[in-house]
């Protein structure tokens, strides 16, 4: 799980300064990001971790913090989605 | 006034795909046309990504999934499918020769009453109208990017555009939550005539070392309350597009006030095209 957090933090650092950002800080509420970031985040997560993010997963509670993204990855990585 | 349910969108670049997405999200059937399958596939992929990002940001689309919305977008490389269109928005490259080929064809293909809107920021609507047998049903619509987020559209009345055509265009815009501001046909219309001159002069300020880009923009943002300064705006639009637009104004008016700043030309030659190339007046 901590490995996921580290990789996600690295991705975030391409878009905004992450020093001072806590794993529990809400990046969407914090005004760090916009919808362009959301597009790139979803595409990156699917490609980097070979997962499929379903429409039902597209809720801020799954994406707003490094912790919540890592938790979602914990649920999804390695899970084979039937075609 | 007839219903405008089936909308032809010619050109699947940034503007065309934004428009297709916005129209489909508002319940229209969209016929999205471009020259190659690759660009159409890329457009569909990008629309799907945008809709999903919107879902994440809380836009619920009436409970429709990205795939349900996309099922309303029919892609084709054949302009002939526009026979079915109730209204056509053309978003091809800002190049008169390219547009000429398209208008000559769609004038033959589409029903006589179908209105054509040219999504352009630079090309004369009256001149486009002259390519067809329906100059009274041609108008300009200068959509802003990103289309789904920008509610106001600069609507341009060509020399022969009728009031009925303008009414149809306003009805069309209202069907997807937009409003039009109607202006007369003139090079650069209102938006580009002012904006390009502003951007060009801001580039001259950098060129003349009056102030660095960040300070120039800061004055607009913090003193005037603009959301974005002229140089960041230029980077967003693309410096190649800015140079093209200012060149068009220069050629149209033959007035030296529209001469492009040498720095702007040099940046375009150097490939510093703004956000899309990673560097313009600012780094991305």
Interface residues (C-beta under 8 A of the other chain):
Chain A: X28 X35 X36 X38 X39 X42 X43 X53 X55 X58 X59 X60 X63
Chain B: X49 X50 X52 X53 X54 X55 X56 X57 X58 X65 X66
